[in-house]
């Protein structure tokens, strides 16, 4: 298997791309889960130690 084709895999298979925010300018972050009530993507915020939209 070619490792170049699987290096972007994560649990959900989705990526969130942030631009123009105070903390994550131009960063790509793995979507960790989906909010069951709203359907919004959630990513892990290592500074807060929690998930956030």
Backbone as CSV, one residue per row, in Angstrom:
resi,resn,N_x,N_y,N_z,CA_x,CA_y,CA_z,C_x,C_y,C_z
1,UNK,0.847,-1.187,0.000,0.000,0.000,0.000,0.887,1.243,0.000
2,UNK,0.500,2.248,-0.738,1.231,3.506,-0.829,0.823,4.417,0.329
3,UNK,1.746,4.725,1.241,1.439,5.532,2.421,1.009,6.952,2.085
4,UNK,1.396,7.477,0.914,1.009,8.834,0.544,-0.495,8.989,0.396
5,UNK,-1.207,7.926,0.115,-2.646,8.019,-0.092,-3.444,7.905,1.190
6,UNK,-2.833,7.526,2.317,-3.572,7.368,3.560,-3.107,8.306,4.670
7,UNK,-2.190,9.202,4.393,-1.675,10.026,5.479,-2.678,11.054,5.996
8,UNK,-3.734,11.353,5.260,-4.727,12.328,5.704,-5.950,11.674,6.331
9,UNK,-5.897,10.387,6.588,-7.038,9.686,7.181,-7.206,10.090,8.638
10,UNK,-8.454,10.250,9.044,-8.764,10.441,10.457,-10.057,9.713,10.763
11,UNK,-10.494,9.721,12.000,-11.656,8.961,12.431,-12.928,9.246,11.645
12,UNK,-13.173,10.518,11.325,-14.387,10.858,10.591,-14.151,10.939,9.097
13,UNK,-12.889,11.092,8.697,-12.582,11.247,7.277,-12.773,12.665,6.773
14,UNK,-13.053,13.624,7.656,-13.300,15.010,7.273,-12.245,15.927,7.874
15,UNK,-11.985,17.043,7.203,-11.070,18.075,7.687,-11.806,19.399,7.767
16,UNK,-11.494,20.189,8.804,-12.014,21.553,8.922,-10.874,22.487,8.555
17,UNK,-11.143,23.478,7.732,-10.123,24.434,7.324,-10.488,25.794,7.903
18,UNK,-9.601,26.330,8.746,-9.834,27.606,9.404,-9.046,28.692,8.703
19,UNK,-9.693,29.806,8.438,-9.006,30.977,7.907,-9.518,32.206,8.631
20,UNK,-8.617,33.095,9.008,-9.008,34.367,9.599,-9.513,34.311,11.020
21,UNK,-9.185,33.279,11.777,-9.570,33.261,13.189,-8.380,33.671,14.032
22,UNK,-8.599,34.053,15.271,-7.513,34.515,16.121,-6.490,33.421,16.402
23,UNK,-6.961,32.189,16.537,-6.073,31.135,17.010,-5.586,30.185,15.929
24,UNK,-6.325,30.024,14.851,-5.939,29.029,13.847,-6.046,29.618,12.448
25,UNK,-5.090,30.432,12.082,-5.111,31.076,10.772,-4.558,30.114,9.731
26,UNK,-5.391,29.767,8.782,-4.960,28.915,7.688,-4.629,27.494,8.079
27,UNK,-5.149,27.014,9.197,-4.848,25.660,9.653,-5.905,24.678,9.217
28,UNK,-5.456,23.471,8.963,-6.356,22.363,8.675,-6.397,21.476,9.907
29,UNK,-7.599,21.170,10.402,-7.759,20.390,11.624,-8.702,19.234,11.335
30,UNK,-8.376,18.072,11.883,-9.236,16.904,11.712,-10.548,17.099,12.455
31,UNK,-11.662,16.803,11.792,-12.968,16.814,12.448,-13.013,15.582,13.342
32,UNK,-13.227,15.804,14.634,-13.212,14.720,15.611,-14.580,14.054,15.758
33,UNK,-15.638,14.852,15.597,-16.999,14.329,15.776,-17.992,15.333,15.203
34,UNK,-19.254,14.961,15.260,-20.344,15.830,14.812,-21.295,16.048,15.977
35,UNK,-21.738,17.289,16.172,-22.721,17.587,17.216,-24.035,16.924,16.835
36,UNK,-24.542,16.062,17.698,-25.758,15.310,17.377,-26.986,16.201,17.264
37,UNK,-27.034,17.291,18.029,-28.201,18.170,18.015,-28.224,19.090,16.800
38,UNK,-27.050,19.618,16.408,-27.010,20.622,15.344,-26.396,20.119,14.045
39,UNK,-25.614,19.032,14.113,-24.943,18.524,12.926,-23.668,19.273,12.583
40,UNK,-23.220,20.173,13.466,-22.020,20.969,13.242,-20.783,20.108,13.497
41,UNK,-19.752,20.314,12.676,-18.488,19.603,12.868,-17.802,20.091,14.139
42,UNK,-17.175,19.169,14.872,-16.451,19.495,16.098,-14.980,19.116,15.936
43,UNK,-14.096,20.005,16.378,-12.664,19.734,16.367,-12.155,19.833,17.802
44,UNK,-10.997,19.236,18.059,-10.408,19.288,19.394,-9.629,20.587,19.542
45,UNK,-9.912,21.324,20.611,-9.172,22.540,20.954,-8.188,22.166,22.057
46,UNK,-6.891,22.011,21.715,-5.925,21.580,22.729,-5.710,22.600,23.849
47,UNK,-5.955,23.875,23.572,-5.794,24.898,24.613,-6.885,24.791,25.668
48,UNK,-8.108,24.480,25.247,-9.227,24.329,26.174,-9.388,22.901,26.688
49,UNK,-8.815,21.949,25.953,-8.951,20.551,26.339,-10.353,20.026,26.113
50,UNK,-11.008,20.523,25.061,-12.375,20.114,24.767,-12.632,20.182,23.264
51,UNK,-13.799,19.727,22.874,-14.209,19.871,21.468,-14.913,21.215,21.303
52,UNK,-14.780,21.786,20.093,-15.494,23.039,19.789,-15.909,23.039,18.334
53,UNK,-16.951,23.793,18.025,-17.418,23.850,16.616,-16.405,24.513,15.699
